[in-house]
Amino acid sequence: MAAPEIKLTAQLTLDVADSRPPTKPEANAQAQVGPMPIPHEHKVHPTSPGGENATLTFIGTATTLFEWQGLRIMTDPNFLHAGDHVHLGPGVTAKRLTNPSVPLNQLPPIHLVLLSHYHEDHFDKLVEDRLRRDLPIITTPHAAHHLTAAQYKGEPFTALTALDTWEAADISAGDAKLRVTAMPGKHVAPGLTEMVNKALGAVPPTNGWMVELCGAGNTPYRIYISGDTLMVDKLRTIPRRFPHVDLMLVHLGGTTIPAPNIPLLMVTMDAEQGIQLVHLIKPDITIPIHYDDYDVFMSPLKDFQDLIKNAGLDQKVVYLNRGDQYLFKV
C-alpha cells in the first residue's frame, strides 16, 4: 500500500521577536516572566554529541518546550500541581501526583503550541483560562472547535490551525522554517469500544505530530511526537512516509480508565506497546514522556526501561526527569 499523501492546509508566519508572555496580562500580575529556569541536568546524544543548536526541556506529563533558531514551541500545556484533579470523561477523573518543573505564570515567551487533543491532562482548565487568546495553536479539528467556541467563557482563542491526519502546516518564524504534519493516533482501540466511544463522545480524537525542522542541509531534522495513542495499525503507515526519524517523544503510562481501582480500558501505550513503536519507527533517539504524573498511569517507566535494556537499545534512549533538558543538533 502506498504511503498516504501529505495535504498542505496552512502556511503560518510567526513573530519570534514577540516577547510577550504566553498568558493574559491579568494572569501575570504577580509573575516574574522571563527565561526558563536553569535546567536540572543537561543531556546530549549518547553516541554522537557535538554541535548542539536546539533544546528540548521536559516540564511534565506531555508538556515540553522546543527551542531552535529563536523559536519556542510548547506541547500539550498542563500546569496543574500535585493534588489537583482533571476531568477525563463522563464520571472519570484523575489526580495529579507531580508538579511541573516551572509554573505557568513563569514561562518565557511562547510562539506556538502543539495540542494533541482536548483532554484536561494536556490542556487543563487553568491553561484554558489563562493562556493568551492570540497565541498560535495547532491542534485537532475537535479541539479547535471547543477552543474557538469558548463555550464556558466569552473569550475564544483566535489563532487556531486545525489539522486532520496527514494534513500539514508550513511555518516561517524568522530564520526558522518548519513543517508540522498531523500523524495518526487512536486513544481508543478500534472495534466495538471505539463505536461506543463515538456514540458517547467520552474520549476525544487525538493527533500525533511530525515536526520537520529545516536546517542548512537538504534533509530536515524530524521529531515525531506520538501523542496519546495505542499501538494501532494506522501507525504502521508512518515509516512509509517518514523512513528516518531523528527524535521521538513517546507518550507512555498505560493510562487506564475509568479509575485506578477499575482499570477497564487502556487508552495510551504501556511499556510493551511503547517498545513496539520504537521498533516500528526506529528513531535515532527516543525520549519517553507522559508516564507517572497522574494516578491513572498504570505502566511505570521502569517497565519500559527494562524492555529497552533487554533489546540492547540503551544507546538509543534518553531519559529526562522533569526540569531536564536534551540538547541536539539540527
C-alpha positions in Angstrom: 0.0 0.0 0.0 1.3 3.4 -1.0 2.2 6.0 1.7 -0.6 8.5 2.4 -0.2 11.8 0.6 0.5 14.9 2.7 -2.0 17.6 2.2 -0.9 21.2 2.9 -3.6 23.1 4.6 -2.0 26.2 6.1 1.0 28.5 5.9 1.8 30.3 9.1 4.2 33.2 9.8 5.2 33.6 13.5 6.9 36.6 15.0 9.8 35.3 17.0 10.6 38.8 18.1 7.3 38.8 20.1 8.5 38.9 23.7 5.1 38.8 25.3 4.4 36.1 27.9 2.1 33.3 26.9 -0.5 34.2 29.5 -3.0 37.0 29.5 -1.8 40.2 31.3 -4.1 39.9 34.3 -2.8 36.3 34.8 0.7 37.7 35.0 0.1 40.5 37.5 2.2 38.7 40.2 4.5 36.8 37.8 8.2 37.0 37.2 8.1 36.2 33.5 11.5 35.7 31.9 13.9 33.0 30.8 13.4 29.4 31.7 14.9 28.3 35.0 18.3 26.7 34.7 17.7 23.0 33.7 18.3 20.5 36.5 20.5 18.5 34.1 21.7 18.7 30.5 21.8 15.7 28.3 23.1 15.1 24.8 23.2 12.4 22.2 24.7 9.3 23.9 27.0 8.4 21.0 27.2 11.5 18.7 27.4 14.6 20.8 28.6 18.0 19.5 27.3 20.9 17.5 24.1 21.2 19.6 21.9 24.2 18.5 18.5 23.2 19.7 17.0 22.2 23.1 14.1 20.2 24.4 13.0 20.8 28.0 10.7 18.4 29.8 8.2 20.2 32.1 6.0 17.2 33.0 3.2 15.0 31.7 3.3 15.6 27.9 4.4 19.3 28.3 7.7 20.1 26.7 9.5 23.1 25.3 11.4 23.0 22.0 13.8 25.9 21.3 15.5 26.4 17.9 16.5 29.5 15.9 14.8 31.8 18.3 11.5 29.8 18.0 9.9 28.3 21.1 7.3 25.6 20.8 5.3 24.2 23.7 3.5 20.8 23.5 0.3 19.9 25.4 0.4 22.5 28.2 -0.6 21.0 31.6 0.5 23.1 34.6 -1.6 21.7 37.5 0.2 20.7 40.7 0.2 17.6 42.8 -3.2 17.0 44.4 -5.1 18.8 41.6 -7.7 16.8 39.6 -8.6 16.7 35.9 -11.8 15.5 34.2 -11.2 12.9 31.5 -14.7 11.9 30.5 -18.1 11.2 32.0 -17.5 10.1 35.6 -13.7 9.8 35.0 -11.3 12.0 37.0 -7.6 11.7 37.7 -5.4 13.2 40.4 -2.0 14.7 39.6 0.9 13.2 41.5 3.7 15.5 40.5 4.5 19.2 40.0 5.5 20.8 36.7 9.1 21.9 36.6 8.1 25.6 36.1 4.8 27.4 36.9 2.6 28.5 34.1 3.0 32.2 35.0 6.8 32.0 34.8 7.1 30.7 31.3 9.2 32.6 28.8 7.5 33.8 25.6 5.9 31.0 23.6 5.5 31.3 19.9 3.5 28.2 19.1 1.5 25.4 20.9 1.1 21.9 19.6 -2.0 20.4 21.3 -2.5 16.7 20.5 -6.1 16.6 21.8 -8.6 18.3 24.1 -8.1 16.5 27.3 -7.6 18.2 30.7 -4.3 16.4 31.4 -3.0 18.0 28.2 -4.8 21.4 28.3 -6.1 21.9 31.8 -8.7 24.5 32.9 -6.0 26.7 34.4 -4.3 26.8 31.0 -7.5 27.3 29.1 -8.4 30.2 31.3 -5.1 32.0 31.4 -3.4 31.5 28.0 -3.3 34.5 25.7 -6.1 34.3 23.3 -4.0 35.2 20.2 -1.3 32.5 21.0 -1.0 30.3 17.8 -2.2 26.8 18.5 -2.1 23.8 16.1 -4.4 21.0 17.1 -7.2 18.6 16.1 -10.4 19.9 14.5 -12.3 18.7 17.6 -10.1 20.7 19.9 -10.1 23.7 17.6 -13.9 23.7 17.7 -14.0 23.7 21.5 -11.4 26.4 21.8 -13.0 28.7 19.3 -16.5 28.1 20.6 -15.3 29.1 24.1 -18.5 27.5 25.5 -17.7 28.3 29.1 -16.4 31.8 28.7 -16.7 34.9 26.4 -13.1 34.8 25.1 -12.5 32.3 22.3 -9.0 31.5 21.1 -8.3 33.3 17.8 -5.2 31.7 16.2 -6.2 28.1 15.9 -5.0 25.9 13.0 -6.9 22.6 12.8 -5.1 19.6 11.2 -6.6 16.2 10.5 -4.4 13.1 9.9 -1.8 13.7 7.1 -2.6 17.4 6.9 0.3 19.8 7.3 1.2 23.4 8.1 4.3 25.1 6.8 5.6 27.6 9.3 8.1 30.5 9.0 9.4 32.2 12.1 12.4 34.5 11.5 15.2 32.2 10.2 13.3 29.1 11.2 11.4 27.1 8.7 9.5 24.0 9.7 6.6 21.8 8.8 4.1 20.3 11.2 2.2 17.2 10.0 -0.7 15.5 11.8 0.1 11.9 12.4 -2.4 9.1 13.0 -3.4 8.2 16.5 -6.1 6.3 18.4 -6.9 7.0 22.0 -9.4 4.1 22.0 -8.8 0.8 20.3 -10.7 0.1 17.0 -13.8 -2.1 17.2 -16.8 -2.1 19.5 -15.2 0.1 22.1 -14.5 2.8 19.5 -18.0 2.6 18.2 -19.4 3.1 21.8 -17.0 5.9 22.4 -18.1 7.7 19.2 -21.7 7.5 20.4 -20.9 8.8 23.8 -18.2 11.3 22.9 -16.3 10.3 26.0 -12.7 10.2 24.8 -11.7 12.9 22.2 -9.8 12.2 18.9 -6.1 12.7 19.1 -3.2 13.5 16.8 0.5 12.7 16.8 2.9 15.2 15.2 5.8 15.1 12.8 7.8 18.3 13.2 10.4 18.8 10.5 13.0 21.4 11.3 14.6 22.7 8.1 18.2 23.5 8.8 21.1 24.3 6.4 21.0 20.8 4.7 18.5 19.3 2.4 17.3 16.8 4.9 15.1 18.2 7.7 15.6 17.2 11.4 12.5 15.1 12.2 10.8 15.0 15.6 7.9 12.5 15.9 5.6 13.1 18.9 3.3 10.1 19.3 0.5 11.8 21.2 -1.9 9.8 23.3 -2.3 6.7 21.1 -2.4 3.0 21.3 -0.2 0.8 19.1 -2.8 0.5 16.2 -2.3 -0.5 12.6 -2.6 3.1 11.3 0.8 3.9 12.9 2.4 1.4 10.5 1.9 3.9 7.7 4.3 6.4 9.3 7.6 4.8 8.3 6.4 4.6 4.7 6.2 8.4 4.6 9.0 9.2 7.0 11.6 6.4 6.8 14.0 8.3 9.0 13.1 10.0 12.3 15.8 11.8 14.4 13.9 12.1 17.7 10.8 10.5 19.0 8.8 11.6 22.1 6.6 8.6 23.1 3.6 9.0 25.4 3.6 6.1 27.7 1.9 5.4 31.1 -0.6 2.8 30.1 -3.4 5.2 31.1 -6.4 3.2 32.3 -10.0 4.4 32.9 -12.5 4.8 34.5 -10.5 4.7 37.7 -7.2 3.4 39.2 -9.1 0.6 41.0 -11.3 -0.2 38.0 -8.8 -0.4 35.1 -11.3 -1.4 32.4 -9.9 0.4 29.4 -6.3 1.3 28.4 -6.1 4.5 26.3 -2.3 5.2 26.0 0.7 2.9 25.3 2.1 0.8 28.1 5.7 -0.3 28.1 5.2 -3.2 25.7 3.4 -1.1 23.2 6.0 1.6 23.6 8.9 -0.6 22.6 6.8 -1.9 19.7 6.6 1.7 18.5 10.4 2.1 18.9 10.9 -1.0 16.7 8.4 0.4 14.2 9.7 4.0 13.9 13.4 3.2 14.5 14.2 6.7 15.7 17.8 7.8 16.3 16.8 8.8 19.8 13.7 8.1 21.8 12.6 10.2 24.9 9.7 8.8 26.9 7.3 11.3 28.5 3.7 11.1 30.0 4.3 8.1 32.3 3.9 8.9 36.0 2.2 12.3 36.5 -1.4 11.0 37.2 -2.9 8.2 39.2 -4.4 6.6 36.1 -1.0 5.8 34.7 -0.5 2.1 35.4 2.6 1.2 33.4 5.7 2.5 35.2 8.7 3.9 33.3 10.9 1.1 34.8 9.0 -1.5 32.7 9.9 0.4 29.6 13.5 0.8 30.7 13.8 -2.9 31.3 12.4 -3.7 27.8 14.8 -1.2 26.2 17.8 -2.7 28.1 16.8 -6.3 27.1 16.5 -5.2 23.5 20.0 -3.7 23.6 18.7 -0.2 22.8 20.2 1.7 25.8 22.2 4.0 23.5 19.0 4.9 21.6 17.0 6.3 24.6 17.5 9.4 26.7 15.6 9.7 30.0 14.6 13.1 31.2 13.4 14.0 34.7 11.1 17.0 34.9 13.2 20.1 34.5 15.9 18.2 32.5 17.0 19.4 29.0 18.1 17.5 26.0 20.4 19.4 23.6 20.5 18.3 20.0 21.9 19.3 16.6 19.7 20.3 13.7 
